[in-house]
């Protein structure tokens, strides 16, 4: 299930963040700030594990200016459609004219994921991640694919 983020989700989000982005994870205050800026665009995916309790499996944060700030999925839940559902939910946001993000040049898995989702590489930013370039990826909805 996809729902809006709440502050009670913060510890679970921090765990996913540290696991997904060990080189440059966002901290607690960054997430609190992002939630205050984009409360309607900070979404979490919850799933049920063996103990029948809902757990946070992933999240997406994007801005009304159509920028994906962060998308991450808990390692055991990857390649199960969680990231796809979160990204599709963002792509279905009314009045959205597209989405853009940066991806590490070395992150071939993320690049492949975004390309499968209809994004294309439109540029690069040298040394965006300090000593590594970022690829700029972009998605624009097709007229036939949107209401």
C-alpha positions in Angstrom: 0.0 0.0 0.0 1.2 3.5 -0.8 0.4 6.3 1.7 1.8 9.7 2.7 4.9 9.7 5.0 4.3 10.5 8.6 7.0 11.4 11.2 6.5 8.0 12.9 8.0 6.5 9.7 11.2 8.3 10.2 13.3 5.5 11.8 12.3 3.0 9.1 13.1 5.6 6.4 16.5 6.3 7.9 17.3 2.5 7.8 16.4 2.3 4.2 18.4 5.5 3.4 21.6 4.3 5.1 21.3 0.9 3.4 20.6 2.3 0.0 22.9 5.3 -0.1 25.9 4.4 2.2 28.2 7.0 0.5 25.9 10.0 1.1 22.7 9.2 3.2 20.3 12.0 4.2 20.1 12.6 7.9 17.0 12.8 10.2 16.7 16.6 9.8 16.9 16.5 6.0 13.8 14.1 6.0 11.9 16.3 8.4 12.7 19.3 6.3 11.7 17.5 3.0 8.4 16.4 4.7 7.7 20.0 5.7 8.4 21.2 2.1 6.6 18.4 0.2 4.1 16.6 2.4 1.9 15.5 -0.5 4.9 14.3 -2.4 6.7 12.2 0.2 5.2 8.7 -0.1 5.9 5.4 1.6 5.2 1.9 0.5 4.1 -0.5 3.3 4.0 -4.2 3.1 3.3 -7.1 5.5 6.0 -9.4 6.6 5.7 -12.8 8.3 4.7 -11.2 11.5 1.6 -9.6 9.8 2.7 -6.1 10.8 2.9 -3.4 8.2 6.5 -2.3 7.6 8.0 0.4 5.4 9.5 -1.2 2.3 10.3 1.9 0.3 9.8 5.6 -0.2 9.8 8.3 -2.8 10.2 12.1 -2.4 9.6 14.4 -5.4 9.0 18.1 -5.7 6.1 19.9 -7.4 8.9 21.2 -9.6 9.0 17.7 -11.0 12.3 16.6 -9.5 12.8 13.2 -7.9 14.7 13.9 -4.7 15.0 10.3 -3.5 13.6 6.9 -4.2 14.8 3.9 -2.2 13.6 0.4 -1.4 14.6 -1.9 1.4 17.1 -4.5 0.1 15.0 -7.7 0.7 12.1 -6.0 -1.1 14.0 -5.0 -4.2 13.0 -6.4 -7.6 9.5 -7.1 -6.4 7.8 -4.0 -7.9 8.0 -1.7 -4.9 10.1 1.0 -6.6 8.0 0.6 -9.8 4.7 1.2 -7.9 6.2 4.2 -6.0 7.5 5.7 -9.3 4.2 5.1 -11.1 2.3 6.8 -8.3 4.5 9.9 -8.7 4.1 9.7 -12.5 0.3 9.8 -12.0 0.4 13.0 -10.1 -2.1 15.5 -11.6 -0.6 18.5 -13.4 2.8 16.8 -13.6 4.5 17.6 -16.9 7.4 15.2 -16.3 10.0 14.0 -13.8 13.7 14.4 -13.6 16.4 13.0 -11.4 20.1 12.4 -11.1 21.7 9.0 -11.0 25.3 8.0 -10.3 27.1 7.1 -13.5 28.2 3.9 -11.7 24.7 2.9 -10.7 23.8 0.7 -13.6 20.9 -0.9 -11.8 19.2 2.4 -11.2 19.8 3.5 -14.7 18.3 0.3 -16.1 15.3 0.7 -13.8 14.5 4.2 -14.9 15.0 3.3 -18.6 12.5 0.5 -18.2 10.1 3.0 -16.6 10.3 5.2 -19.7 12.9 7.7 -18.6 15.8 8.7 -20.9 19.2 10.0 -20.2 19.3 13.7 -21.2 22.6 14.9 -19.9 25.3 14.7 -17.2 26.7 16.8 -14.4 30.4 16.4 -13.8 31.4 15.6 -10.2 27.8 15.9 -8.9 28.6 13.3 -6.3 32.0 14.8 -5.4 34.2 12.5 -7.4 31.6 10.9 -9.5 29.4 12.3 -12.3 25.6 12.1 -12.3 23.5 11.3 -15.3 20.4 13.4 -15.7 17.4 11.2 -16.4 14.0 12.6 -17.5 10.5 11.3 -18.2 7.8 13.1 -20.1 4.3 11.6 -20.3 3.0 10.7 -23.7 -0.2 12.4 -24.7 -1.9 9.0 -25.2 -0.7 7.7 -21.8 -2.3 10.6 -19.8 -5.9 11.6 -19.2 
